[in-house]
């Protein structure tokens, strides 16, 4: 019986980039693979320390991007972050000395700022492109930063391509997001479940001044992606912009299966100290894929449910419709398309059709209502039959290519993945159609193919 591998992130103390990485390492992600990737980041001013710490008596993994003096950003300095109104209880945190875990021991006289590189989205993507990692990990890292850029742009009233990252564009956040992407790719889970996230209250100091919790970027992300938040009566910022963007980018469901088996537990430590221990628990759980997706048919097909959202629109420009499509895809839509139609009084218009999973309906409908002039959306639940599939890598003369392998019963059918083929075409400066032909030749000749993960 096929099994489904699910990552369940229990965000009872919020989520941040370093906590996410540490929890995934503790849950089984390959530390050696991660460190090899992080060595190739084309930037300076940081070092990586991975060790064990005790948080309120719990043994936790600690992932630390240690910055030099020219790049320090006060992110773990509780007096700087909350000293204006924050009195917190010091939690019992003990670092194992032999692990050389970095602690922020220097002072910030008058909180003077060091010089920081202020990177925009294209600068960050250029760094990601030059870092040696799998195409799946690279695509996820770009997705996370794009979500951050959209949230920051909205908060500051500017365009996504013109927003300059501060804390987010700092090298520690870049390292955190690349690390999360590499670890998730390495774990190869089928689903990521985040039912809700806990957040504190009050205010926090940042480069823009004193801001309310959740900070604007976090508020924009959780609103955009429909993430449920429980506000605790504890002063402090428990959800960071990086953590919120990671959650938005990878979450596939907010509901745990009725029955599951816990295969691995990882606990990641945060650096800040609050009344509640700053930890993030990751559980790798396993459940029967058939019981979640529906009754299996003939062994190579599975029953599954999908939702279709439809609306007729007659007074939106092409620019708006193109923008809406991008937002819908970024928010989890499986398919989005427009069809020209004639409406009442022979008015030409567009039929927008969105295919999605049940957990994405509310978020996608909110986007359609907010961005278009429609006043109604039709919703239909549909059962579909899908072939079992998995993602593999095949060796080609131009480099490894990601392919989707579908089991049709009597044979397997291979489909090159666009993002992987496009990356190979750019790297080798050859036409995309030529890359497709090369991949297909290698498949037909029985080229070496290795399993990567399920789709």
ZAVEXZA-304086 format. One record per residue (C-alpha): residue in three letters; x, y, z. Coordinates in Angstrom, 3 decimals, padded with zeros to 6 digits. Layout:
residues N
r aa:Ala; xx:X; yy:Y; zz:Z
...
***
This chain:
residues 455
r aa:Unk; xx:000.000; yy:000.000; zz:000.000
r aa:Unk; xx:001.412; yy:003.387; zz:-001.032
r aa:Unk; xx:002.377; yy:005.740; zz:001.775
r aa:Unk; xx:002.292; yy:009.517; zz:001.887
r aa:Unk; xx:005.149; yy:011.336; zz:003.619
r aa:Unk; xx:004.013; yy:014.552; zz:005.327
r aa:Unk; xx:005.966; yy:017.268; zz:007.127
r aa:Unk; xx:003.905; yy:018.605; zz:010.033
r aa:Unk; xx:005.239; yy:021.889; zz:011.411
r aa:Unk; xx:003.873; yy:022.603; zz:014.885
r aa:Unk; xx:004.263; yy:026.378; zz:015.192
r aa:Unk; xx:003.218; yy:026.794; zz:018.828
r aa:Unk; xx:006.052; yy:029.311; zz:019.275
r aa:Unk; xx:005.802; yy:030.839; zz:015.835
r aa:Unk; xx:008.350; yy:030.265; zz:013.076
r aa:Unk; xx:011.573; yy:031.872; zz:011.874
r aa:Unk; xx:014.108; yy:030.948; zz:009.225
r aa:Unk; xx:016.755; yy:029.546; zz:011.565
r aa:Unk; xx:014.164; yy:027.605; zz:013.585
r aa:Unk; xx:012.796; yy:026.059; zz:010.379
r aa:Unk; xx:016.245; yy:024.944; zz:009.195
r aa:Unk; xx:017.166; yy:023.503; zz:012.587
r aa:Unk; xx:013.889; yy:021.559; zz:012.868
r aa:Unk; xx:014.396; yy:020.022; zz:009.397
r aa:Unk; xx:017.991; yy:019.021; zz:010.189
r aa:Unk; xx:016.834; yy:017.441; zz:013.431
r aa:Unk; xx:014.094; yy:015.617; zz:011.490
r aa:Unk; xx:016.582; yy:013.952; zz:009.179
r aa:Unk; xx:017.715; yy:016.385; zz:006.483
r aa:Unk; xx:021.319; yy:015.684; zz:005.454
r aa:Unk; xx:023.651; yy:018.123; zz:007.237
r aa:Unk; xx:026.580; yy:017.312; zz:004.944
r aa:Unk; xx:024.542; yy:018.090; zz:001.817
r aa:Unk; xx:023.402; yy:021.385; zz:003.352
r aa:Unk; xx:026.886; yy:022.536; zz:004.338
r aa:Unk; xx:028.256; yy:021.753; zz:000.870
r aa:Unk; xx:025.565; yy:023.965; zz:-000.666
r aa:Unk; xx:026.044; yy:026.827; zz:001.796
r aa:Unk; xx:029.783; yy:026.889; zz:001.001
r aa:Unk; xx:028.938; yy:027.900; zz:-002.566
r aa:Unk; xx:026.875; yy:031.011; zz:-001.686
r aa:Unk; xx:028.685; yy:033.876; zz:-003.483
r aa:Unk; xx:028.686; yy:036.270; zz:-000.539
r aa:Unk; xx:030.861; yy:037.043; zz:002.468
r aa:Unk; xx:030.559; yy:038.136; zz:006.072
r aa:Unk; xx:029.078; yy:035.000; zz:007.611
r aa:Unk; xx:029.858; yy:031.561; zz:008.992
r aa:Unk; xx:027.620; yy:028.561; zz:009.697
r aa:Unk; xx:027.443; yy:026.807; zz:013.068
r aa:Unk; xx:025.242; yy:023.754; zz:013.677
r aa:Unk; xx:025.019; yy:022.297; zz:017.167
r aa:Unk; xx:022.772; yy:021.261; zz:020.052
r aa:Unk; xx:021.226; yy:023.492; zz:022.708
r aa:Unk; xx:018.883; yy:022.950; zz:025.632
r aa:Unk; xx:015.714; yy:025.067; zz:025.613
r aa:Unk; xx:013.686; yy:024.768; zz:028.826
r aa:Unk; xx:015.149; yy:021.312; zz:029.318
r aa:Unk; xx:014.488; yy:020.111; zz:025.748
r aa:Unk; xx:017.368; yy:018.977; zz:023.538
r aa:Unk; xx:017.167; yy:020.991; zz:020.293
r aa:Unk; xx:019.109; yy:021.490; zz:017.098
r aa:Unk; xx:020.570; yy:024.973; zz:016.626
r aa:Unk; xx:021.299; yy:026.416; zz:013.176
r aa:Unk; xx:023.214; yy:029.661; zz:013.388
r aa:Unk; xx:024.360; yy:032.021; zz:010.641
r aa:Unk; xx:027.128; yy:033.873; zz:012.478
r aa:Unk; xx:027.668; yy:037.365; zz:011.066
r aa:Unk; xx:030.828; yy:039.414; zz:011.272
r aa:Unk; xx:030.764; yy:042.896; zz:012.842
r aa:Unk; xx:030.085; yy:044.615; zz:009.506
r aa:Unk; xx:026.906; yy:042.584; zz:008.924
r aa:Unk; xx:025.405; yy:042.292; zz:012.411
r aa:Unk; xx:021.716; yy:043.308; zz:012.396
r aa:Unk; xx:020.533; yy:043.053; zz:016.047
r aa:Unk; xx:018.163; yy:040.220; zz:015.117
r aa:Unk; xx:018.908; yy:038.316; zz:018.333
r aa:Unk; xx:019.456; yy:041.367; zz:020.574
r aa:Unk; xx:016.385; yy:041.336; zz:022.827
r aa:Unk; xx:017.161; yy:044.699; zz:024.410
r aa:Unk; xx:017.361; yy:046.361; zz:020.990
r aa:Unk; xx:014.240; yy:044.599; zz:019.640
r aa:Unk; xx:011.963; yy:044.997; zz:022.644
r aa:Unk; xx:013.770; yy:047.213; zz:025.163
r aa:Unk; xx:011.434; yy:050.131; zz:024.490
r aa:Unk; xx:008.520; yy:048.356; zz:026.216
r aa:Unk; xx:009.424; yy:044.719; zz:026.683
r aa:Unk; xx:009.975; yy:042.897; zz:029.931
r aa:Unk; xx:010.369; yy:039.187; zz:029.320
r aa:Unk; xx:011.087; yy:036.191; zz:031.471
r aa:Unk; xx:014.437; yy:034.654; zz:030.647
r aa:Unk; xx:013.829; yy:031.087; zz:029.514
r aa:Unk; xx:016.169; yy:028.306; zz:030.534
r aa:Unk; xx:018.508; yy:028.111; zz:027.537
r aa:Unk; xx:021.782; yy:026.210; zz:027.751
r aa:Unk; xx:024.232; yy:026.005; zz:024.839
r aa:Unk; xx:026.457; yy:022.931; zz:024.759
r aa:Unk; xx:029.891; yy:024.504; zz:024.899
r aa:Unk; xx:031.647; yy:021.948; zz:022.682
r aa:Unk; xx:029.408; yy:022.863; zz:019.759
r aa:Unk; xx:030.793; yy:026.404; zz:019.459
r aa:Unk; xx:027.339; yy:027.892; zz:019.010
r aa:Unk; xx:027.594; yy:031.637; zz:018.382
r aa:Unk; xx:026.269; yy:033.960; zz:021.075
r aa:Unk; xx:025.832; yy:037.693; zz:020.563
r aa:Unk; xx:028.289; yy:038.963; zz:023.151
r aa:Unk; xx:029.134; yy:042.437; zz:021.868
r aa:Unk; xx:027.289; yy:045.630; zz:022.747
r aa:Unk; xx:025.612; yy:048.101; zz:020.422
r aa:Unk; xx:026.531; yy:051.566; zz:021.686
r aa:Unk; xx:023.515; yy:053.770; zz:020.992
r aa:Unk; xx:022.507; yy:051.012; zz:018.565
r aa:Unk; xx:024.615; yy:052.453; zz:015.774
r aa:Unk; xx:024.035; yy:050.636; zz:012.497
r aa:Unk; xx:026.863; yy:049.043; zz:010.564
r aa:Unk; xx:026.946; yy:049.308; zz:006.796
r aa:Unk; xx:024.664; yy:046.704; zz:005.169
r aa:Unk; xx:024.229; yy:045.716; zz:001.540
r aa:Unk; xx:020.670; yy:046.629; zz:000.549
r aa:Unk; xx:019.713; yy:044.053; zz:-002.050
r aa:Unk; xx:016.616; yy:044.023; zz:-004.222
r aa:Unk; xx:014.888; yy:040.885; zz:-005.505
r aa:Unk; xx:017.023; yy:040.578; zz:-008.643
r aa:Unk; xx:020.201; yy:040.828; zz:-006.529
r aa:Unk; xx:019.009; yy:038.029; zz:-004.256
r aa:Unk; xx:017.938; yy:035.816; zz:-007.168
r aa:Unk; xx:021.374; yy:036.327; zz:-008.752
r aa:Unk; xx:022.974; yy:034.986; zz:-005.558
r aa:Unk; xx:020.597; yy:032.012; zz:-005.528
r aa:Unk; xx:021.317; yy:031.267; zz:-009.202
r aa:Unk; xx:025.062; yy:031.108; zz:-008.526
r aa:Unk; xx:024.654; yy:028.798; zz:-005.518
r aa:Unk; xx:025.133; yy:025.103; zz:-006.281
r aa:Unk; xx:021.901; yy:023.253; zz:-005.467
r aa:Unk; xx:019.204; yy:021.176; zz:-007.133
r aa:Unk; xx:016.725; yy:022.910; zz:-009.426
r aa:Unk; xx:013.872; yy:022.031; zz:-007.048
r aa:Unk; xx:015.667; yy:023.706; zz:-004.149
r aa:Unk; xx:016.553; yy:026.716; zz:-006.294
r aa:Unk; xx:012.945; yy:027.177; zz:-007.453
r aa:Unk; xx:011.693; yy:027.015; zz:-003.854
r aa:Unk; xx:014.247; yy:029.584; zz:-002.660
r aa:Unk; xx:013.183; yy:031.982; zz:-005.425
r aa:Unk; xx:009.509; yy:031.408; zz:-004.539
r aa:Unk; xx:010.113; yy:032.224; zz:-000.870
r aa:Unk; xx:011.980; yy:035.441; zz:-001.683
r aa:Unk; xx:009.324; yy:036.469; zz:-004.195
r aa:Unk; xx:006.663; yy:036.124; zz:-001.493
r aa:Unk; xx:008.826; yy:038.281; zz:000.791
r aa:Unk; xx:009.324; yy:040.892; zz:-001.918
r aa:Unk; xx:005.585; yy:041.103; zz:-002.585
r aa:Unk; xx:004.844; yy:041.537; zz:001.129
r aa:Unk; xx:007.547; yy:044.171; zz:001.637
r aa:Unk; xx:006.521; yy:046.047; zz:-001.517
r aa:Unk; xx:002.931; yy:046.215; zz:-000.315
r aa:Unk; xx:004.024; yy:047.364; zz:003.148
r aa:Unk; xx:006.173; yy:050.186; zz:001.739
r aa:Unk; xx:003.930; yy:051.167; zz:-001.153
r aa:Unk; xx:006.405; yy:050.350; zz:-003.904
r aa:Unk; xx:006.906; yy:047.931; zz:-006.799
r aa:Unk; xx:008.190; yy:044.398; zz:-006.232
r aa:Unk; xx:011.236; yy:045.097; zz:-008.400
r aa:Unk; xx:012.120; yy:048.275; zz:-006.531
r aa:Unk; xx:011.732; yy:047.199; zz:-002.918
r aa:Unk; xx:015.095; yy:047.056; zz:-001.142
r aa:Unk; xx:015.469; yy:044.357; zz:001.476
r aa:Unk; xx:017.043; yy:045.243; zz:004.803
r aa:Unk; xx:016.858; yy:042.472; zz:007.362
r aa:Unk; xx:015.436; yy:040.201; zz:004.641
r aa:Unk; xx:018.178; yy:040.982; zz:002.139
r aa:Unk; xx:020.910; yy:040.477; zz:004.696
r aa:Unk; xx:023.102; yy:037.458; zz:004.149
r aa:Unk; xx:021.754; yy:035.600; zz:007.201
r aa:Unk; xx:018.246; yy:035.590; zz:005.740
r aa:Unk; xx:019.583; yy:034.520; zz:002.338
r aa:Unk; xx:021.443; yy:031.647; zz:003.990
r aa:Unk; xx:018.366; yy:030.686; zz:006.050
r aa:Unk; xx:016.099; yy:030.540; zz:002.999
r aa:Unk; xx:018.582; yy:028.616; zz:000.851
r aa:Unk; xx:019.082; yy:026.210; zz:003.770
r aa:Unk; xx:015.322; yy:025.659; zz:004.223
r aa:Unk; xx:014.959; yy:024.967; zz:000.510
r aa:Unk; xx:017.844; yy:022.501; zz:000.436
r aa:Unk; xx:016.597; yy:020.641; zz:003.527
r aa:Unk; xx:013.023; yy:020.366; zz:002.243
r aa:Unk; xx:014.265; yy:019.117; zz:-001.124
r aa:Unk; xx:016.461; yy:016.608; zz:000.685
r aa:Unk; xx:013.603; yy:015.297; zz:002.845
r aa:Unk; xx:011.384; yy:014.865; zz:-000.275
r aa:Unk; xx:008.030; yy:015.091; zz:001.517
r aa:Unk; xx:004.721; yy:014.822; zz:-000.339
r aa:Unk; xx:002.818; yy:017.397; zz:001.748
r aa:Unk; xx:003.520; yy:020.141; zz:004.282
r aa:Unk; xx:000.879; yy:020.603; zz:006.973
r aa:Unk; xx:000.713; yy:023.830; zz:008.999
r aa:Unk; xx:-002.664; yy:024.056; zz:010.797
r aa:Unk; xx:-001.932; yy:027.456; zz:012.386
r aa:Unk; xx:000.838; yy:029.605; zz:013.843
r aa:Unk; xx:001.089; yy:031.332; zz:017.210
r aa:Unk; xx:002.096; yy:034.998; zz:017.332
r aa:Unk; xx:002.814; yy:037.401; zz:020.158
r aa:Unk; xx:001.626; yy:040.967; zz:020.664
r aa:Unk; xx:003.035; yy:044.413; zz:021.359
r aa:Unk; xx:005.709; yy:046.104; zz:019.249
r aa:Unk; xx:009.196; yy:045.409; zz:017.893
r aa:Unk; xx:012.022; yy:047.706; zz:016.809
r aa:Unk; xx:013.433; yy:047.404; zz:013.278
r aa:Unk; xx:015.291; yy:049.639; zz:010.821
r aa:Unk; xx:012.028; yy:051.414; zz:009.974
r aa:Unk; xx:011.280; yy:052.236; zz:013.614
r aa:Unk; xx:008.930; yy:050.651; zz:016.136
r aa:Unk; xx:006.276; yy:048.500; zz:014.457
r aa:Unk; xx:003.251; yy:046.554; zz:015.747
r aa:Unk; xx:003.319; yy:042.748; zz:015.981
r aa:Unk; xx:002.748; yy:041.049; zz:013.606
r aa:Unk; xx:004.929; yy:043.381; zz:011.561
r aa:Unk; xx:003.426; yy:044.604; zz:008.257
r aa:Unk; xx:005.294; yy:042.116; zz:006.043
r aa:Unk; xx:004.112; yy:039.182; zz:008.175
r aa:Unk; xx:000.552; yy:040.531; zz:008.276
r aa:Unk; xx:000.548; yy:040.856; zz:004.479
r aa:Unk; xx:001.764; yy:037.284; zz:003.994
r aa:Unk; xx:-000.666; yy:035.611; zz:006.381
r aa:Unk; xx:-003.534; yy:037.626; zz:004.884
r aa:Unk; xx:-002.527; yy:036.833; zz:001.299
r aa:Unk; xx:-002.138; yy:033.084; zz:001.892
r aa:Unk; xx:-004.952; yy:032.565; zz:004.382
r aa:Unk; xx:-002.756; yy:031.267; zz:007.202
r aa:Unk; xx:-004.563; yy:030.939; zz:010.536
r aa:Unk; xx:-002.879; yy:032.776; zz:013.430
r aa:Unk; xx:-003.481; yy:032.451; zz:017.169
r aa:Unk; xx:-002.481; yy:035.584; zz:019.077
r aa:Unk; xx:-000.923; yy:034.871; zz:022.463
r aa:Unk; xx:-000.946; yy:037.254; zz:025.394
r aa:Unk; xx:002.854; yy:037.387; zz:025.318
r aa:Unk; xx:004.777; yy:040.438; zz:024.177
r aa:Unk; xx:007.176; yy:039.644; zz:021.362
r aa:Unk; xx:007.568; yy:038.799; zz:017.680
r aa:Unk; xx:007.236; yy:035.027; zz:017.263
r aa:Unk; xx:006.636; yy:034.970; zz:013.477
r aa:Unk; xx:009.378; yy:036.636; zz:011.441
r aa:Unk; xx:008.915; yy:037.719; zz:007.807
r aa:Unk; xx:011.276; yy:034.959; zz:006.693
r aa:Unk; xx:009.369; yy:032.362; zz:008.708
r aa:Unk; xx:006.008; yy:033.540; zz:007.359
r aa:Unk; xx:007.290; yy:033.448; zz:003.763
r aa:Unk; xx:008.636; yy:029.924; zz:004.217
r aa:Unk; xx:005.290; yy:028.756; zz:005.615
r aa:Unk; xx:003.351; yy:030.404; zz:002.784
r aa:Unk; xx:005.620; yy:028.934; zz:000.110
r aa:Unk; xx:005.573; yy:025.314; zz:001.268
r aa:Unk; xx:002.233; yy:024.768; zz:003.041
r aa:Unk; xx:-000.034; yy:022.423; zz:001.081
r aa:Unk; xx:-002.665; yy:021.764; zz:003.746
r aa:Unk; xx:-003.849; yy:023.009; zz:007.132
r aa:Unk; xx:-005.461; yy:019.713; zz:008.158
r aa:Unk; xx:-003.737; yy:016.686; zz:009.608
r aa:Unk; xx:-004.879; yy:013.240; zz:008.402
r aa:Unk; xx:-007.243; yy:011.371; zz:010.708
r aa:Unk; xx:-004.654; yy:008.655; zz:011.310
r aa:Unk; xx:-000.900; yy:008.763; zz:010.896
r aa:Unk; xx:002.358; yy:007.297; zz:012.166
r aa:Unk; xx:005.152; yy:009.579; zz:013.413
r aa:Unk; xx:008.389; yy:008.510; zz:011.725
r aa:Unk; xx:010.736; yy:011.255; zz:012.916
r aa:Unk; xx:010.651; yy:014.268; zz:015.249
r aa:Unk; xx:012.892; yy:017.311; zz:014.973
r aa:Unk; xx:013.055; yy:020.335; zz:017.286
r aa:Unk; xx:014.650; yy:023.561; zz:016.094
r aa:Unk; xx:015.817; yy:026.241; zz:018.523
r aa:Unk; xx:015.273; yy:029.966; zz:018.140
r aa:Unk; xx:017.695; yy:032.606; zz:019.412
r aa:Unk; xx:015.272; yy:034.968; zz:021.137
r aa:Unk; xx:014.167; yy:034.522; zz:024.731
r aa:Unk; xx:010.526; yy:034.760; zz:025.778
r aa:Unk; xx:008.242; yy:033.427; zz:028.497
r aa:Unk; xx:007.488; yy:030.528; zz:026.152
r aa:Unk; xx:010.481; yy:028.511; zz:024.846
r aa:Unk; xx:011.452; yy:029.558; zz:021.334
r aa:Unk; xx:011.245; yy:026.198; zz:019.547
r aa:Unk; xx:009.730; yy:024.799; zz:016.353
r aa:Unk; xx:008.789; yy:021.125; zz:016.191
r aa:Unk; xx:008.840; yy:019.280; zz:012.857
r aa:Unk; xx:007.286; yy:015.847; zz:012.623
r aa:Unk; xx:007.687; yy:013.580; zz:009.615
r aa:Unk; xx:004.466; yy:011.589; zz:009.585
r aa:Unk; xx:003.260; yy:008.830; zz:007.314
r aa:Unk; xx:-000.239; yy:007.904; zz:006.222
r aa:Unk; xx:-001.855; yy:005.715; zz:003.586
r aa:Unk; xx:-001.965; yy:007.697; zz:000.343
r aa:Unk; xx:-005.082; yy:005.838; zz:-000.821
r aa:Unk; xx:-007.016; yy:006.666; zz:002.348
r aa:Unk; xx:-006.215; yy:010.356; zz:001.802
r aa:Unk; xx:-006.738; yy:010.559; zz:-001.938
r aa:Unk; xx:-009.612; yy:008.173; zz:-002.406
r aa:Unk; xx:-010.136; yy:004.583; zz:-003.404
r aa:Unk; xx:-007.525; yy:003.174; zz:-005.807
r aa:Unk; xx:-008.772; yy:001.887; zz:-009.149
r aa:Unk; xx:-006.455; yy:-000.515; zz:-010.950
r aa:Unk; xx:-003.159; yy:000.069; zz:-009.139
r aa:Unk; xx:-001.845; yy:002.777; zz:-011.473
r aa:Unk; xx:-004.769; yy:005.207; zz:-011.192
r aa:Unk; xx:-006.070; yy:007.037; zz:-008.149
r aa:Unk; xx:-009.318; yy:008.812; zz:-007.396
r aa:Unk; xx:-008.856; yy:012.392; zz:-006.295
r aa:Unk; xx:-010.973; yy:015.502; zz:-005.734
r aa:Unk; xx:-010.302; yy:018.921; zz:-007.171
r aa:Unk; xx:-012.283; yy:022.175; zz:-007.176
r aa:Unk; xx:-013.129; yy:024.453; zz:-010.087
r aa:Unk; xx:-013.809; yy:028.165; zz:-009.556
r aa:Unk; xx:-015.398; yy:030.118; zz:-012.411
r aa:Unk; xx:-016.484; yy:033.699; zz:-013.014
r aa:Unk; xx:-017.505; yy:035.825; zz:-016.017
r aa:Unk; xx:-015.712; yy:039.172; zz:-016.363
r aa:Unk; xx:-016.461; yy:041.837; zz:-018.972
r aa:Unk; xx:-014.660; yy:044.990; zz:-017.859
r aa:Unk; xx:-011.073; yy:044.121; zz:-016.886
r aa:Unk; xx:-007.988; yy:045.010; zz:-018.929
r aa:Unk; xx:-005.468; yy:042.477; zz:-020.137
r aa:Unk; xx:-002.888; yy:043.892; zz:-017.726
r aa:Unk; xx:-005.167; yy:043.296; zz:-014.735
r aa:Unk; xx:-006.030; yy:039.770; zz:-015.864
r aa:Unk; xx:-002.354; yy:038.922; zz:-016.298
r aa:Unk; xx:-001.602; yy:040.244; zz:-012.818
r aa:Unk; xx:-004.499; yy:038.250; zz:-011.342
r aa:Unk; xx:-003.179; yy:035.056; zz:-012.939
r aa:Unk; xx:000.250; yy:035.565; zz:-011.338
r aa:Unk; xx:-001.313; yy:036.154; zz:-007.906
r aa:Unk; xx:-003.520; yy:033.067; zz:-008.205
r aa:Unk; xx:-000.603; yy:030.820; zz:-009.114
r aa:Unk; xx:001.515; yy:032.229; zz:-006.282
r aa:Unk; xx:-001.352; yy:031.538; zz:-003.849
r aa:Unk; xx:-001.603; yy:027.841; zz:-004.727
r aa:Unk; xx:-003.809; yy:027.541; zz:-007.834
r aa:Unk; xx:-003.090; yy:024.389; zz:-009.835
r aa:Unk; xx:-004.335; yy:025.837; zz:-013.130
r aa:Unk; xx:-005.619; yy:029.254; zz:-014.229
r aa:Unk; xx:-006.980; yy:030.040; zz:-017.688
r aa:Unk; xx:-009.104; yy:032.591; zz:-019.528
r aa:Unk; xx:-011.572; yy:031.835; zz:-022.328
r aa:Unk; xx:-013.229; yy:034.503; zz:-024.514
r aa:Unk; xx:-017.028; yy:034.418; zz:-024.196
r aa:Unk; xx:-020.045; yy:036.484; zz:-025.227
r aa:Unk; xx:-022.115; yy:037.580; zz:-022.252
r aa:Unk; xx:-025.440; yy:039.375; zz:-021.794
r aa:Unk; xx:-026.342; yy:041.934; zz:-024.480
r aa:Unk; xx:-023.669; yy:040.367; zz:-026.729
r aa:Unk; xx:-020.882; yy:041.871; zz:-024.631
r aa:Unk; xx:-017.476; yy:040.231; zz:-025.197
r aa:Unk; xx:-015.877; yy:039.096; zz:-021.973
r aa:Unk; xx:-013.690; yy:036.489; zz:-020.314
r aa:Unk; xx:-014.459; yy:033.291; zz:-018.430
r aa:Unk; xx:-011.830; yy:032.823; zz:-015.728
r aa:Unk; xx:-011.383; yy:029.231; zz:-014.573
r aa:Unk; xx:-009.245; yy:028.262; zz:-011.572
r aa:Unk; xx:-008.434; yy:024.669; zz:-010.574
r aa:Unk; xx:-007.382; yy:024.235; zz:-006.941
r aa:Unk; xx:-007.452; yy:022.079; zz:-003.822
r aa:Unk; xx:-010.090; yy:022.637; zz:-001.157
r aa:Unk; xx:-007.726; yy:024.288; zz:001.324
r aa:Unk; xx:-006.893; yy:027.054; zz:-001.208
r aa:Unk; xx:-010.478; yy:028.020; zz:-002.134
r aa:Unk; xx:-010.945; yy:030.913; zz:000.301
r aa:Unk; xx:-007.598; yy:032.530; zz:-000.483
r aa:Unk; xx:-008.103; yy:032.275; zz:-004.255
r aa:Unk; xx:-011.667; yy:033.577; zz:-004.123
r aa:Unk; xx:-010.509; yy:036.561; zz:-002.062
r aa:Unk; xx:-007.917; yy:037.368; zz:-004.734
r aa:Unk; xx:-010.517; yy:037.182; zz:-007.538
r aa:Unk; xx:-012.934; yy:039.446; zz:-005.636
r aa:Unk; xx:-010.193; yy:041.922; zz:-004.710
r aa:Unk; xx:-008.515; yy:042.191; zz:-008.113
r aa:Unk; xx:-011.436; yy:041.923; zz:-010.570
r aa:Unk; xx:-014.896; yy:043.454; zz:-010.905
r aa:Unk; xx:-016.778; yy:040.181; zz:-010.485
r aa:Unk; xx:-019.460; yy:039.944; zz:-007.796
r aa:Unk; xx:-019.919; yy:036.171; zz:-007.892
r aa:Unk; xx:-017.828; yy:033.015; zz:-008.249
r aa:Unk; xx:-019.208; yy:029.580; zz:-009.162
r aa:Unk; xx:-017.669; yy:026.662; zz:-007.288
r aa:Unk; xx:-017.730; yy:022.997; zz:-008.270
r aa:Unk; xx:-016.218; yy:019.925; zz:-006.632
r aa:Unk; xx:-015.034; yy:017.402; zz:-009.206
r aa:Unk; xx:-013.679; yy:013.890; zz:-008.925
r aa:Unk; xx:-010.796; yy:013.122; zz:-011.216
r aa:Unk; xx:-008.665; yy:010.104; zz:-012.057
r aa:Unk; xx:-004.935; yy:010.691; zz:-012.019
r aa:Unk; xx:-001.987; yy:008.495; zz:-012.888
r aa:Unk; xx:000.492; yy:007.751; zz:-010.161
r aa:Unk; xx:003.577; yy:009.839; zz:-010.721
r aa:Unk; xx:006.969; yy:010.609; zz:-009.250
r aa:Unk; xx:009.782; yy:013.057; zz:-009.958
r aa:Unk; xx:013.122; yy:011.652; zz:-011.140
r aa:Unk; xx:016.421; yy:012.897; zz:-012.543
r aa:Unk; xx:017.944; yy:011.674; zz:-015.795
r aa:Unk; xx:021.561; yy:012.161; zz:-016.830
r aa:Unk; xx:022.078; yy:014.044; zz:-020.120
r aa:Unk; xx:025.207; yy:015.409; zz:-021.854
r aa:Unk; xx:024.127; yy:018.912; zz:-020.780
r aa:Unk; xx:023.564; yy:018.026; zz:-017.132
r aa:Unk; xx:020.984; yy:016.291; zz:-014.958
r aa:Unk; xx:017.381; yy:016.938; zz:-016.003
r aa:Unk; xx:014.266; yy:016.605; zz:-013.837
r aa:Unk; xx:011.486; yy:014.507; zz:-015.398
r aa:Unk; xx:008.005; yy:013.475; zz:-014.298
r aa:Unk; xx:007.420; yy:009.719; zz:-014.500
r aa:Unk; xx:003.797; yy:008.615; zz:-014.895
r aa:Unk; xx:002.778; yy:004.963; zz:-014.460
r aa:Unk; xx:000.175; yy:004.067; zz:-017.096
r aa:Unk; xx:-000.006; yy:000.386; zz:-016.127
r aa:Unk; xx:001.748; yy:-001.380; zz:-018.992
r aa:Unk; xx:004.490; yy:001.222; zz:-019.291
r aa:Unk; xx:005.984; yy:004.337; zz:-017.787
r aa:Unk; xx:005.714; yy:007.708; zz:-019.547
r aa:Unk; xx:008.379; yy:010.372; zz:-019.012
r aa:Unk; xx:007.737; yy:014.119; zz:-019.265
r aa:Unk; xx:010.582; yy:016.673; zz:-019.024
r aa:Unk; xx:009.914; yy:019.328; zz:-016.364
r aa:Unk; xx:009.941; yy:022.819; zz:-017.875
r aa:Unk; xx:011.853; yy:024.617; zz:-015.085
r aa:Unk; xx:014.666; yy:022.070; zz:-015.215
r aa:Unk; xx:014.846; yy:022.103; zz:-019.028
r aa:Unk; xx:014.822; yy:025.913; zz:-019.092
r aa:Unk; xx:017.670; yy:026.088; zz:-016.560
r aa:Unk; xx:019.752; yy:023.681; zz:-018.683
r aa:Unk; xx:019.022; yy:025.722; zz:-021.831
r aa:Unk; xx:020.164; yy:028.950; zz:-020.145
r aa:Unk; xx:023.264; yy:027.371; zz:-018.624
r aa:Unk; xx:024.398; yy:025.834; zz:-021.932
r aa:Unk; xx:023.098; yy:028.619; zz:-024.213
r aa:Unk; xx:021.126; yy:026.214; zz:-026.397
r aa:Unk; xx:017.494; yy:026.402; zz:-027.606
r aa:Unk; xx:014.901; yy:024.982; zz:-025.232
r aa:Unk; xx:013.443; yy:022.683; zz:-027.895
r aa:Unk; xx:016.905; yy:021.167; zz:-028.393
r aa:Unk; xx:017.121; yy:020.451; zz:-024.652
r aa:Unk; xx:013.735; yy:018.690; zz:-024.804
r aa:Unk; xx:014.959; yy:016.571; zz:-027.735
r aa:Unk; xx:018.140; yy:015.606; zz:-025.846
r aa:Unk; xx:016.172; yy:014.618; zz:-022.734
r aa:Unk; xx:013.749; yy:012.521; zz:-024.802
r aa:Unk; xx:016.645; yy:010.779; zz:-026.586
r aa:Unk; xx:018.238; yy:009.880; zz:-023.264
r aa:Unk; xx:014.914; yy:008.516; zz:-022.002
r aa:Unk; xx:014.310; yy:006.460; zz:-025.145
r aa:Unk; xx:017.856; yy:005.079; zz:-025.049
r aa:Unk; xx:017.398; yy:003.931; zz:-021.451
r aa:Unk; xx:019.588; yy:006.613; zz:-019.893
r aa:Unk; xx:020.437; yy:006.575; zz:-016.185
r aa:Unk; xx:017.449; yy:007.745; zz:-014.166
r aa:Unk; xx:017.360; yy:008.272; zz:-010.406
r aa:Unk; xx:014.293; yy:008.755; zz:-008.232
r aa:Unk; xx:014.068; yy:012.177; zz:-006.620
r aa:Unk; xx:010.687; yy:012.546; zz:-004.973
r aa:Unk; xx:006.998; yy:012.004; zz:-005.494
r aa:Unk; xx:005.001; yy:014.683; zz:-007.286
***
